[in-house]
Amino acid sequence: MAVVLASTMALLATMAPAAKAAGINPPLDRKACTYKGKKLYGKIQIVTAFPDIKVQEVTAFPDLKVEKVKAFPDKCGQWQIVTAFPDTKVQIVTTFPDVKVQYVTAFPGVP
């Protein structure tokens, strides 16, 4: 059993650098504040179909803390809700979200 575990760990350790070299990124990039290359900040349009990202609103254990702002949404988690020319289109869902968000009034970003 220990040999299988050690082999599996060794395989995973060798795959991580190869995946990074191949340009494969995880869907939620906390450092860049993106999900599959789409920004999690900026001008956000709420849509009912064909979203870039599906979002679930939660009150605890979010993937992202969101602060709604009127202007200059240039930091991770700051959203300016718009009706045209968005950076990212978001659909609010109750099940199977891509990202879980919690609305805050201060300190937006990745918890």
CNS distance restraints for C-alpha pairs under 8 A (distance, minus, plus):
assign (resid   1 and name CA) (resid   5 and name CA) 6.33 0.50 0.50
assign (resid   2 and name CA) (resid   6 and name CA) 6.06 0.50 0.50
assign (resid   3 and name CA) (resid   7 and name CA) 6.05 0.50 0.50
assign (resid   4 and name CA) (resid   8 and name CA) 6.10 0.50 0.50
assign (resid   5 and name CA) (resid   9 and name CA) 6.17 0.50 0.50
assign (resid   6 and name CA) (resid  10 and name CA) 6.13 0.50 0.50
assign (resid   7 and name CA) (resid  11 and name CA) 6.14 0.50 0.50
assign (resid   8 and name CA) (resid  12 and name CA) 6.22 0.50 0.50
assign (resid   9 and name CA) (resid  13 and name CA) 6.13 0.50 0.50
assign (resid  10 and name CA) (resid  14 and name CA) 6.33 0.50 0.50
assign (resid  11 and name CA) (resid  15 and name CA) 6.23 0.50 0.50
assign (resid  12 and name CA) (resid  16 and name CA) 6.36 0.50 0.50
assign (resid  13 and name CA) (resid  17 and name CA) 7.56 0.50 0.50
assign (resid  14 and name CA) (resid  18 and name CA) 6.86 0.50 0.50
assign (resid  15 and name CA) (resid  19 and name CA) 6.08 0.50 0.50
assign (resid  16 and name CA) (resid  20 and name CA) 6.28 0.50 0.50
assign (resid  17 and name CA) (resid  21 and name CA) 6.08 0.50 0.50
assign (resid  18 and name CA) (resid  22 and name CA) 6.14 0.50 0.50
assign (resid  19 and name CA) (resid  23 and name CA) 6.48 0.50 0.50
assign (resid  19 and name CA) (resid  24 and name CA) 5.38 0.50 0.50
assign (resid  19 and name CA) (resid  25 and name CA) 7.80 0.50 0.50
assign (resid  20 and name CA) (resid  24 and name CA) 5.60 0.50 0.50
assign (resid  20 and name CA) (resid  25 and name CA) 6.88 0.50 0.50
assign (resid  25 and name CA) (resid  29 and name CA) 7.38 0.50 0.50
assign (resid  25 and name CA) (resid  36 and name CA) 7.78 0.50 0.50
assign (resid  26 and name CA) (resid  36 and name CA) 7.41 0.50 0.50
assign (resid  27 and name CA) (resid  34 and name CA) 7.95 0.50 0.50
assign (resid  27 and name CA) (resid  35 and name CA) 5.24 0.50 0.50
assign (resid  27 and name CA) (resid  36 and name CA) 4.66 0.50 0.50
assign (resid  27 and name CA) (resid  37 and name CA) 7.83 0.50 0.50
assign (resid  28 and name CA) (resid  33 and name CA) 7.59 0.50 0.50
assign (resid  28 and name CA) (resid  34 and name CA) 6.03 0.50 0.50
assign (resid  28 and name CA) (resid  35 and name CA) 4.45 0.50 0.50
assign (resid  28 and name CA) (resid  36 and name CA) 6.47 0.50 0.50
assign (resid  29 and name CA) (resid  33 and name CA) 5.69 0.50 0.50
assign (resid  29 and name CA) (resid  34 and name CA) 5.24 0.50 0.50
assign (resid  29 and name CA) (resid  35 and name CA) 6.07 0.50 0.50
assign (resid  29 and name CA) (resid  36 and name CA) 7.72 0.50 0.50
assign (resid  30 and name CA) (resid  34 and name CA) 6.76 0.50 0.50
assign (resid  30 and name CA) (resid 110 and name CA) 6.55 0.50 0.50
assign (resid  33 and name CA) (resid  39 and name CA) 6.28 0.50 0.50
assign (resid  33 and name CA) (resid  40 and name CA) 5.60 0.50 0.50
assign (resid  33 and name CA) (resid  41 and name CA) 7.48 0.50 0.50
assign (resid  33 and name CA) (resid  76 and name CA) 5.84 0.50 0.50
assign (resid  33 and name CA) (resid  77 and name CA) 7.85 0.50 0.50
assign (resid  33 and name CA) (resid 109 and name CA) 7.91 0.50 0.50
assign (resid  33 and name CA) (resid 110 and name CA) 7.68 0.50 0.50
assign (resid  34 and name CA) (resid  38 and name CA) 5.18 0.50 0.50
assign (resid  34 and name CA) (resid  39 and name CA) 4.48 0.50 0.50
assign (resid  34 and name CA) (resid  40 and name CA) 5.22 0.50 0.50
assign (resid  35 and name CA) (resid  39 and name CA) 6.58 0.50 0.50
assign (resid  35 and name CA) (resid  40 and name CA) 6.86 0.50 0.50
assign (resid  35 and name CA) (resid  53 and name CA) 7.54 0.50 0.50
assign (resid  38 and name CA) (resid  52 and name CA) 7.22 0.50 0.50
assign (resid  38 and name CA) (resid  53 and name CA) 7.93 0.50 0.50
assign (resid  38 and name CA) (resid  87 and name CA) 7.90 0.50 0.50
assign (resid  38 and name CA) (resid  88 and name CA) 6.40 0.50 0.50
assign (resid  39 and name CA) (resid  87 and name CA) 7.12 0.50 0.50
assign (resid  39 and name CA) (resid  88 and name CA) 6.54 0.50 0.50
assign (resid  40 and name CA) (resid  76 and name CA) 6.47 0.50 0.50
assign (resid  40 and name CA) (resid  77 and name CA) 6.05 0.50 0.50
assign (resid  40 and name CA) (resid  78 and name CA) 7.93 0.50 0.50
assign (resid  40 and name CA) (resid  79 and name CA) 7.93 0.50 0.50
assign (resid  40 and name CA) (resid  88 and name CA) 7.61 0.50 0.50
assign (resid  41 and name CA) (resid  73 and name CA) 6.34 0.50 0.50
assign (resid  41 and name CA) (resid  74 and name CA) 6.62 0.50 0.50
assign (resid  41 and name CA) (resid  75 and name CA) 6.42 0.50 0.50
assign (resid  41 and name CA) (resid  76 and name CA) 5.27 0.50 0.50
assign (resid  41 and name CA) (resid  77 and name CA) 5.07 0.50 0.50
assign (resid  41 and name CA) (resid  78 and name CA) 5.10 0.50 0.50
assign (resid  41 and name CA) (resid  79 and name CA) 5.36 0.50 0.50
assign (resid  42 and name CA) (resid  72 and name CA) 7.71 0.50 0.50
assign (resid  42 and name CA) (resid  73 and name CA) 4.67 0.50 0.50
assign (resid  42 and name CA) (resid  74 and name CA) 5.91 0.50 0.50
assign (resid  42 and name CA) (resid  75 and name CA) 7.75 0.50 0.50
assign (resid  42 and name CA) (resid  78 and name CA) 6.36 0.50 0.50
assign (resid  42 and name CA) (resid  79 and name CA) 5.29 0.50 0.50
assign (resid  42 and name CA) (resid  80 and name CA) 6.07 0.50 0.50
assign (resid  42 and name CA) (resid  86 and name CA) 7.96 0.50 0.50
assign (resid  42 and name CA) (resid  87 and name CA) 6.21 0.50 0.50
assign (resid  42 and name CA) (resid  88 and name CA) 7.67 0.50 0.50
assign (resid  43 and name CA) (resid  73 and name CA) 6.91 0.50 0.50
assign (resid  43 and name CA) (resid  79 and name CA) 6.00 0.50 0.50
assign (resid  43 and name CA) (resid  80 and name CA) 4.83 0.50 0.50
assign (resid  43 and name CA) (resid  81 and name CA) 5.95 0.50 0.50
assign (resid  43 and name CA) (resid  82 and name CA) 6.14 0.50 0.50
assign (resid  43 and name CA) (resid  85 and name CA) 7.81 0.50 0.50
assign (resid  43 and name CA) (resid  86 and name CA) 4.96 0.50 0.50
assign (resid  43 and name CA) (resid  87 and name CA) 5.15 0.50 0.50
assign (resid  43 and name CA) (resid  88 and name CA) 6.68 0.50 0.50
assign (resid  44 and name CA) (resid  79 and name CA) 6.04 0.50 0.50
assign (resid  44 and name CA) (resid  80 and name CA) 5.88 0.50 0.50
assign (resid  44 and name CA) (resid  81 and name CA) 4.95 0.50 0.50
assign (resid  44 and name CA) (resid  82 and name CA) 5.86 0.50 0.50
assign (resid  44 and name CA) (resid  86 and name CA) 5.30 0.50 0.50
assign (resid  44 and name CA) (resid  87 and name CA) 6.06 0.50 0.50
assign (resid  44 and name CA) (resid  88 and name CA) 5.18 0.50 0.50
assign (resid  44 and name CA) (resid  89 and name CA) 5.84 0.50 0.50
assign (resid  44 and name CA) (resid  90 and name CA) 6.79 0.50 0.50
assign (resid  45 and name CA) (resid  81 and name CA) 5.75 0.50 0.50
assign (resid  45 and name CA) (resid  82 and name CA) 5.19 0.50 0.50
assign (resid  45 and name CA) (resid  83 and name CA) 5.67 0.50 0.50
assign (resid  45 and name CA) (resid  84 and name CA) 7.06 0.50 0.50
assign (resid  45 and name CA) (resid  86 and name CA) 5.60 0.50 0.50
assign (resid  45 and name CA) (resid  87 and name CA) 7.94 0.50 0.50
assign (resid  45 and name CA) (resid  88 and name CA) 6.51 0.50 0.50
assign (resid  45 and name CA) (resid  89 and name CA) 4.87 0.50 0.50
assign (resid  45 and name CA) (resid  90 and name CA) 6.06 0.50 0.50
assign (resid  46 and name CA) (resid  81 and name CA) 7.42 0.50 0.50
assign (resid  46 and name CA) (resid  82 and name CA) 7.88 0.50 0.50
assign (resid  46 and name CA) (resid  83 and name CA) 7.70 0.50 0.50
assign (resid  46 and name CA) (resid  89 and name CA) 6.02 0.50 0.50
assign (resid  46 and name CA) (resid  90 and name CA) 4.97 0.50 0.50
assign (resid  46 and name CA) (resid  91 and name CA) 5.73 0.50 0.50
assign (resid  46 and name CA) (resid  92 and name CA) 7.39 0.50 0.50
assign (resid  47 and name CA) (resid  51 and name CA) 6.45 0.50 0.50
assign (resid  47 and name CA) (resid  89 and name CA) 6.41 0.50 0.50
assign (resid  47 and name CA) (resid  90 and name CA) 5.91 0.50 0.50
assign (resid  47 and name CA) (resid  91 and name CA) 5.18 0.50 0.50
assign (resid  47 and name CA) (resid  92 and name CA) 7.87 0.50 0.50
assign (resid  48 and name CA) (resid  91 and name CA) 5.69 0.50 0.50
assign (resid  48 and name CA) (resid  92 and name CA) 7.71 0.50 0.50
assign (resid  49 and name CA) (resid  91 and name CA) 6.98 0.50 0.50
assign (resid  51 and name CA) (resid  89 and name CA) 5.06 0.50 0.50
assign (resid  51 and name CA) (resid  90 and name CA) 5.19 0.50 0.50
assign (resid  51 and name CA) (resid  91 and name CA) 5.53 0.50 0.50
assign (resid  52 and name CA) (resid  88 and name CA) 6.26 0.50 0.50
assign (resid  52 and name CA) (resid  89 and name CA) 5.13 0.50 0.50
assign (resid  52 and name CA) (resid  90 and name CA) 6.01 0.50 0.50
assign (resid  52 and name CA) (resid  91 and name CA) 7.92 0.50 0.50
assign (resid  53 and name CA) (resid  88 and name CA) 7.70 0.50 0.50
assign (resid  53 and name CA) (resid  89 and name CA) 6.59 0.50 0.50
assign (resid  53 and name CA) (resid  90 and name CA) 5.10 0.50 0.50
assign (resid  53 and name CA) (resid  91 and name CA) 6.51 0.50 0.50
assign (resid  53 and name CA) (resid  98 and name CA) 6.24 0.50 0.50
assign (resid  53 and name CA) (resid  99 and name CA) 7.45 0.50 0.50
assign (resid  54 and name CA) (resid  90 and name CA) 5.82 0.50 0.50
assign (resid  54 and name CA) (resid  91 and name CA) 4.91 0.50 0.50
assign (resid  54 and name CA) (resid  92 and name CA) 6.06 0.50 0.50
assign (resid  54 and name CA) (resid  93 and name CA) 6.34 0.50 0.50
assign (resid  54 and name CA) (resid  96 and name CA) 7.97 0.50 0.50
assign (resid  54 and name CA) (resid  97 and name CA) 5.09 0.50 0.50
assign (resid  54 and name CA) (resid  98 and name CA) 5.15 0.50 0.50
assign (resid  54 and name CA) (resid  99 and name CA) 6.59 0.50 0.50
assign (resid  55 and name CA) (resid  90 and name CA) 6.58 0.50 0.50
assign (resid  55 and name CA) (resid  91 and name CA) 5.99 0.50 0.50
assign (resid  55 and name CA) (resid  92 and name CA) 4.97 0.50 0.50
assign (resid  55 and name CA) (resid  93 and name CA) 5.85 0.50 0.50
assign (resid  55 and name CA) (resid  97 and name CA) 5.17 0.50 0.50
assign (resid  55 and name CA) (resid  98 and name CA) 5.98 0.50 0.50
assign (resid  55 and name CA) (resid  99 and name CA) 5.08 0.50 0.50
assign (resid  55 and name CA) (resid 100 and name CA) 5.67 0.50 0.50
assign (resid  55 and name CA) (resid 101 and name CA) 6.76 0.50 0.50
assign (resid  56 and name CA) (resid  92 and name CA) 5.75 0.50 0.50
assign (resid  56 and name CA) (resid  93 and name CA) 5.22 0.50 0.50
assign (resid  56 and name CA) (resid  94 and name CA) 5.67 0.50 0.50
assign (resid  56 and name CA) (resid  95 and name CA) 7.20 0.50 0.50
assign (resid  56 and name CA) (resid  97 and name CA) 5.52 0.50 0.50
assign (resid  56 and name CA) (resid  98 and name CA) 7.87 0.50 0.50
assign (resid  56 and name CA) (resid  99 and name CA) 6.51 0.50 0.50
assign (resid  56 and name CA) (resid 100 and name CA) 4.81 0.50 0.50
assign (resid  56 and name CA) (resid 101 and name CA) 6.16 0.50 0.50
assign (resid  57 and name CA) (resid  92 and name CA) 7.34 0.50 0.50
assign (resid  57 and name CA) (resid  93 and name CA) 7.89 0.50 0.50
assign (resid  57 and name CA) (resid  94 and name CA) 7.71 0.50 0.50
assign (resid  57 and name CA) (resid 100 and name CA) 5.96 0.50 0.50
assign (resid  57 and name CA) (resid 101 and name CA) 5.10 0.50 0.50
assign (resid  57 and name CA) (resid 102 and name CA) 5.85 0.50 0.50
assign (resid  57 and name CA) (resid 103 and name CA) 7.75 0.50 0.50
assign (resid  58 and name CA) (resid  62 and name CA) 6.48 0.50 0.50
assign (resid  58 and name CA) (resid 100 and name CA) 6.40 0.50 0.50
assign (resid  58 and name CA) (resid 101 and name CA) 5.91 0.50 0.50
assign (resid  58 and name CA) (resid 102 and name CA) 5.28 0.50 0.50
assign (resid  59 and name CA) (resid 102 and name CA) 5.65 0.50 0.50
assign (resid  59 and name CA) (resid 103 and name CA) 7.91 0.50 0.50
assign (resid  60 and name CA) (resid 102 and name CA) 7.06 0.50 0.50
assign (resid  62 and name CA) (resid  99 and name CA) 7.96 0.50 0.50
assign (resid  62 and name CA) (resid 100 and name CA) 5.03 0.50 0.50
assign (resid  62 and name CA) (resid 101 and name CA) 5.02 0.50 0.50
assign (resid  62 and name CA) (resid 102 and name CA) 5.67 0.50 0.50
assign (resid  62 and name CA) (resid 111 and name CA) 7.55 0.50 0.50
assign (resid  63 and name CA) (resid  99 and name CA) 6.07 0.50 0.50
assign (resid  63 and name CA) (resid 100 and name CA) 5.14 0.50 0.50
assign (resid  63 and name CA) (resid 101 and name CA) 5.95 0.50 0.50
assign (resid  63 and name CA) (resid 110 and name CA) 6.39 0.50 0.50
assign (resid  63 and name CA) (resid 111 and name CA) 7.01 0.50 0.50
assign (resid  64 and name CA) (resid  77 and name CA) 6.53 0.50 0.50
assign (resid  64 and name CA) (resid  99 and name CA) 7.40 0.50 0.50
assign (resid  64 and name CA) (resid 100 and name CA) 6.47 0.50 0.50
assign (resid  64 and name CA) (resid 101 and name CA) 4.89 0.50 0.50
assign (resid  64 and name CA) (resid 102 and name CA) 6.54 0.50 0.50
assign (resid  64 and name CA) (resid 108 and name CA) 7.55 0.50 0.50
assign (resid  64 and name CA) (resid 109 and name CA) 5.60 0.50 0.50
assign (resid  64 and name CA) (resid 110 and name CA) 4.78 0.50 0.50
assign (resid  64 and name CA) (resid 111 and name CA) 6.49 0.50 0.50
assign (resid  65 and name CA) (resid  77 and name CA) 5.86 0.50 0.50
assign (resid  65 and name CA) (resid 101 and name CA) 5.62 0.50 0.50
assign (resid  65 and name CA) (resid 102 and name CA) 4.91 0.50 0.50
assign (resid  65 and name CA) (resid 103 and name CA) 5.87 0.50 0.50
assign (resid  65 and name CA) (resid 104 and name CA) 6.30 0.50 0.50
assign (resid  65 and name CA) (resid 107 and name CA) 7.67 0.50 0.50
assign (resid  65 and name CA) (resid 108 and name CA) 4.82 0.50 0.50
assign (resid  65 and name CA) (resid 109 and name CA) 5.03 0.50 0.50
assign (resid  65 and name CA) (resid 110 and name CA) 6.13 0.50 0.50
assign (resid  65 and name CA) (resid 111 and name CA) 6.83 0.50 0.50
assign (resid  66 and name CA) (resid  77 and name CA) 4.51 0.50 0.50
assign (resid  66 and name CA) (resid  78 and name CA) 5.74 0.50 0.50
assign (resid  66 and name CA) (resid  79 and name CA) 6.71 0.50 0.50
assign (resid  66 and name CA) (resid 101 and name CA) 6.42 0.50 0.50
assign (resid  66 and name CA) (resid 102 and name CA) 5.94 0.50 0.50
assign (resid  66 and name CA) (resid 103 and name CA) 4.77 0.50 0.50
assign (resid  66 and name CA) (resid 104 and name CA) 5.80 0.50 0.50
assign (resid  66 and name CA) (resid 108 and name CA) 5.16 0.50 0.50
assign (resid  66 and name CA) (resid 109 and name CA) 6.51 0.50 0.50
assign (resid  67 and name CA) (resid  77 and name CA) 6.12 0.50 0.50
assign (resid  67 and name CA) (resid  78 and name CA) 4.92 0.50 0.50
assign (resid  67 and name CA) (resid  79 and name CA) 6.15 0.50 0.50
assign (resid  67 and name CA) (resid 103 and name CA) 5.86 0.50 0.50
assign (resid  67 and name CA) (resid 104 and name CA) 5.23 0.50 0.50
assign (resid  67 and name CA) (resid 105 and name CA) 5.60 0.50 0.50
assign (resid  67 and name CA) (resid 106 and name CA) 6.68 0.50 0.50
assign (resid  67 and name CA) (resid 107 and name CA) 7.74 0.50 0.50
assign (resid  67 and name CA) (resid 108 and name CA) 5.51 0.50 0.50
assign (resid  68 and name CA) (resid  78 and name CA) 5.90 0.50 0.50
assign (resid  68 and name CA) (resid  79 and name CA) 4.87 0.50 0.50
assign (resid  68 and name CA) (resid  80 and name CA) 5.83 0.50 0.50
assign (resid  68 and name CA) (resid  81 and name CA) 7.32 0.50 0.50
assign (resid  68 and name CA) (resid 103 and name CA) 7.65 0.50 0.50
assign (resid  68 and name CA) (resid 104 and name CA) 8.00 0.50 0.50
assign (resid  68 and name CA) (resid 105 and name CA) 7.68 0.50 0.50
assign (resid  69 and name CA) (resid  73 and name CA) 6.54 0.50 0.50
assign (resid  69 and name CA) (resid  78 and name CA) 6.41 0.50 0.50
assign (resid  69 and name CA) (resid  79 and name CA) 5.93 0.50 0.50
assign (resid  69 and name CA) (resid  80 and name CA) 5.21 0.50 0.50
assign (resid  69 and name CA) (resid  81 and name CA) 7.94 0.50 0.50
assign (resid  70 and name CA) (resid  80 and name CA) 5.81 0.50 0.50
assign (resid  70 and name CA) (resid  81 and name CA) 7.98 0.50 0.50
assign (resid  71 and name CA) (resid  80 and name CA) 6.44 0.50 0.50
assign (resid  72 and name CA) (resid  80 and name CA) 7.79 0.50 0.50
assign (resid  73 and name CA) (resid  78 and name CA) 4.96 0.50 0.50
assign (resid  73 and name CA) (resid  79 and name CA) 5.66 0.50 0.50
assign (resid  73 and name CA) (resid  80 and name CA) 5.93 0.50 0.50
assign (resid  74 and name CA) (resid  78 and name CA) 6.68 0.50 0.50
assign (resid  75 and name CA) (resid 109 and name CA) 7.68 0.50 0.50
assign (resid  76 and name CA) (resid 108 and name CA) 6.70 0.50 0.50
assign (resid  76 and name CA) (resid 109 and name CA) 4.84 0.50 0.50
assign (resid  76 and name CA) (resid 110 and name CA) 7.44 0.50 0.50
assign (resid  77 and name CA) (resid 108 and name CA) 4.93 0.50 0.50
assign (resid  77 and name CA) (resid 109 and name CA) 4.35 0.50 0.50
assign (resid  77 and name CA) (resid 110 and name CA) 7.33 0.50 0.50
assign (resid  78 and name CA) (resid 108 and name CA) 6.41 0.50 0.50
assign (resid  78 and name CA) (resid 109 and name CA) 7.53 0.50 0.50
assign (resid  82 and name CA) (resid  86 and name CA) 6.54 0.50 0.50
assign (resid  93 and name CA) (resid  97 and name CA) 6.44 0.50 0.50
assign (resid 104 and name CA) (resid 108 and name CA) 6.66 0.50 0.50
